Amino acid sequence: MPSNSPSGKVKLQVSQFEEIGENQQVTFKISDTGIGIKPEKLDRIFESFIQEQLDDKRKFGGFGLGLCIVKALTDLYQGSVAIESKPGVGTTVDVKLTFQKAQEEPFESIKKNAKTILKGKSILVVEDNPVNQLVIKSILRKWEGITFDFAGHGIEALDRLNSKSFDLILMDLQMPEMDGYEATEAIRKGQGGDRHTNIPIIAVTADTTEKKQNPGKHRGHG
């Protein structure tokens, strides 16, 4: 697993913490040998855009959103997150989550059924990031019997929908020109053709924050 440190490593450990009836608690422990965090900074490190030092972004990249996203996702699952760190030594983050024991079909059976359902379907992927496009394309190519096309933003997606019929849309949320929220609203209003007003739309995003009141003023790349 990569690290933004000049040297060192990142270690991930996953273990069952406790089993309670139909549920089981799982611990995710992520440890690195990076720059560490000063004790007086730990109480704010889960806030947006917070980094241990002002020059961290220049030295190691990023915008101080990683731990904020971890905290937001953990809260959504009603879990807990704790952090320990020592400057110059490294940091350990413990995330505890509770999951219900699986009672459904085995994964391979579910995967097989999904392939049957998607066979012969056409998918429109609305994503502006070229790297994300390559990743999604490599995954979709493994699914036999489906076709797919790409659009770089919402306006381009509407053009695709008006010229071709699709069965499913994978929609990024943060995009230039027209974001995923606006594009979805436009599709539901028929701007992508009447045949697509009820098409299934699945959000594909790393953004855990709430939508802004005026999305047109907050363009970004998701």
C-alpha positions in Angstrom: 0.0 0.0 0.0 1.5 3.4 -1.0 2.6 6.1 1.4 3.1 9.8 1.0 6.1 9.7 3.3 9.6 10.2 1.9 10.3 6.6 3.1 8.6 4.0 5.2 5.5 1.9 4.9 1.7 1.7 5.6 0.3 -1.4 7.3 -3.4 -2.5 7.3 -4.7 -5.1 9.7 -8.3 -6.3 9.8 -9.6 -8.5 12.6 -12.8 -9.5 14.3 -13.1 -7.5 17.5 -16.3 -9.0 19.1 -19.3 -11.1 18.1 -22.7 -10.2 19.4 -25.7 -12.3 18.3 -26.3 -11.8 14.6 -23.7 -9.0 14.5 -19.9 -8.9 14.5 -17.6 -6.0 15.3 -14.6 -5.6 13.0 -11.5 -3.5 13.6 -9.5 -1.9 10.9 -6.1 -0.7 12.1 -4.0 1.4 9.7 -0.4 2.2 10.8 2.2 4.2 9.0 5.8 5.2 9.6 5.2 8.8 8.3 5.8 12.2 9.7 3.4 11.8 12.6 1.1 14.4 14.2 1.8 16.6 17.2 -0.5 15.9 20.3 -2.0 19.4 20.3 -3.2 18.8 16.7 -4.9 15.5 17.3 -8.2 17.0 18.5 -8.7 18.8 15.2 -7.2 16.3 12.7 -10.6 14.9 11.7 -11.8 18.4 10.5 -12.0 19.3 6.8 -8.8 20.7 5.2 -6.7 20.2 8.4 -3.1 19.0 8.1 -0.5 18.7 10.8 1.7 21.5 9.3 1.0 24.2 6.8 3.7 23.0 4.4 2.4 19.4 4.5 0.5 19.9 1.2 3.6 21.1 -0.6 5.8 18.3 0.7 3.4 15.3 0.6 0.4 16.4 -1.4 -3.3 16.2 -0.5 -5.7 18.7 1.0 -6.2 17.4 4.5 -9.5 15.6 3.6 -8.5 11.9 4.2 -9.2 11.6 7.9 -12.3 13.8 7.5 -13.8 11.4 5.0 -12.8 8.4 7.2 -14.7 10.1 10.2 -17.8 10.8 8.0 -18.0 7.3 6.7 -17.5 5.8 10.1 -20.2 7.9 11.6 -22.6 6.8 8.8 -22.0 3.2 9.9 -22.4 4.2 13.6 -18.8 3.1 14.3 -15.9 4.6 16.1 -12.5 6.0 15.1 -9.5 6.7 17.2 -6.0 7.9 16.4 -2.6 7.7 18.0 0.5 9.4 16.7 4.0 10.4 17.5 5.9 13.0 15.5 8.7 11.5 13.5 7.6 8.0 14.2 4.2 7.5 12.7 0.4 7.3 13.1 -2.1 4.5 13.9 -5.8 4.9 13.1 -8.3 2.4 14.6 -11.7 2.1 13.0 -14.4 -0.2 14.6 -17.5 -1.1 12.7 -20.4 -3.4 13.3 -21.7 -5.6 10.5 -24.6 -8.0 10.3 -23.5 -11.6 9.5 -24.2 -12.5 5.9 -27.3 -14.6 5.5 -27.6 -14.2 1.7 -26.3 -16.3 -1.2 -22.5 -16.8 -1.5 -20.7 -14.1 -3.4 -20.0 -16.1 -6.5 -23.7 -16.9 -6.8 -24.7 -13.3 -6.5 -22.0 -12.3 -9.0 -23.3 -14.9 -11.4 -26.9 -13.6 -11.1 -25.7 -10.0 -11.6 -24.0 -11.0 -14.8 -27.2 -12.6 -16.0 -29.2 -9.5 -15.3 -26.7 -7.2 -17.0 -26.2 -9.4 -20.1 -27.1 -7.5 -23.2 -27.4 -4.2 -21.4 -25.9 -0.8 -22.4 -24.3 1.4 -19.8 -23.5 5.1 -19.9 -20.6 6.2 -17.6 -20.6 9.9 -16.8 -17.1 10.7 -15.5 -14.7 13.5 -16.2 -11.5 12.1 -14.6 -9.4 10.2 -17.2 -7.8 8.0 -14.6 -11.2 7.0 -13.2 -12.4 6.4 -16.7 -9.6 3.9 -17.3 -10.4 2.1 -14.0 -14.1 1.8 -14.8 -13.4 0.7 -18.3 -11.0 -2.1 -17.1 -13.8 -3.3 -14.8 -16.6 -3.2 -17.3 -14.5 -5.0 -19.9 -14.5 -8.1 -17.6 -18.3 -8.3 -17.8 -19.3 -10.2 -20.9 -22.3 -9.3 -22.9 -22.5 -5.6 -22.0 -21.7 -2.5 -23.9 -20.7 0.9 -22.5 -20.0 4.5 -23.5 -18.5 7.5 -21.7 -19.4 11.1 -21.2 -17.2 13.7 -19.6 -19.9 15.8 -18.0 -23.7 16.2 -17.7 -24.2 18.2 -20.9 -22.3 15.5 -22.9 -24.3 12.8 -21.1 -27.6 14.4 -22.3 -26.3 14.5 -25.9 -25.4 10.7 -25.6 -28.8 9.9 -24.2 -30.6 11.8 -27.0 -28.7 9.9 -29.7 -28.5 6.4 -28.2 -30.5 4.2 -25.9 -29.0 3.1 -22.6 -30.2 0.8 -19.8 -28.1 2.1 -16.9 -26.1 5.2 -15.9 -23.1 5.4 -13.7 -23.0 9.0 -12.7 -20.1 11.0 -11.1 -21.3 13.8 -8.9 -18.6 16.5 -9.1 -17.9 17.5 -12.8 -17.4 20.6 -14.8 -20.0 22.2 -17.1 -22.9 20.2 -15.5 -22.5 18.1 -12.4 -24.2 14.8 -11.5 -27.0 16.3 -9.5 -28.0 18.7 -12.3 -27.6 16.0 -14.9 -29.8 13.6 -13.0 -32.5 16.3 -12.5 -32.4 17.1 -16.3 -32.7 13.4 -17.2 -35.7 12.9 -14.9 -37.3 15.9 -16.6 -36.9 14.3 -20.0 -34.0 16.3 -21.4 -32.2 13.1 -22.2 -35.2 11.8 -24.2 -38.5 10.4 -22.9 -37.2 6.8 -23.0 -34.6 7.7 -20.3 -36.8 9.5 -17.7 -36.9 6.4 -15.4 -33.5 4.9 -16.3 -31.6 3.6 -13.2 -28.8 6.1 -12.2 -26.1 5.0 -9.8 -23.8 7.6 -8.1 -20.1 7.0 -8.5 -18.2 9.4 -6.2 -15.7 9.7 -3.4 -17.4 12.8 -2.1 -19.1 12.3 1.3 -20.2 15.9 1.9 -23.6 17.3 1.3 -24.5 19.1 -1.9 -24.1 22.9 -1.9 -27.1 25.2 -2.2 -25.8 26.6 -5.5 -23.8 23.8 -7.1 -23.0 25.9 -10.2 -20.7 28.0 -8.0 -18.7 25.1 -6.7 -17.4 23.2 -9.7 -14.9 20.5 -9.0 -13.6 17.2 -10.1 -14.9 14.1 -8.3 
